[in-house]
């Protein structure tokens, strides 16, 4: 099993050589504009455009909880738009995070990473606006990625 690193830094600027995937959690309502995604959009327009198109055309594709869209932004860099949040705000049903969906997304990201020979980079997915607990998500990250020898780095901004 490869080392799982948590570092201070910017997940939109992954610190590694070779192919890289930046993974993040998005919602199932097609919203894009808060949390980690503004930083992505500031660097590359492609992930937001692709996500909005994917949502708009959802009647004819796999968009929904647990789905992952891989968007290439540089020759050796991809962004994984992972749908792991139901809705946009916490309500009577609790926080919008959907752990099962995030787990499914991580499995898809792992398959892509193995195919591409890529390392995976992310903020603490599912823990910001999604309202999830890192204590529940970290073991999923380790099981899906690290136990498959996929180098994985989590970035804490600041």
Secondary structure, DSSP 8 states (H G I E B T S, - for coil): ---EEEEES-TTS---SS-EEEEEEEETT---SSTTHHHHHHH-SHHHHHHHHHHHTGGGS--STT-EEEEEEETTEEEEEEEEE-SSS-BTTB-SB-HHHHHHHHHHHHHHHHHHT-EEEESSTTSSTT---HHHHHHHHHHHTGGGT--EEEEE--
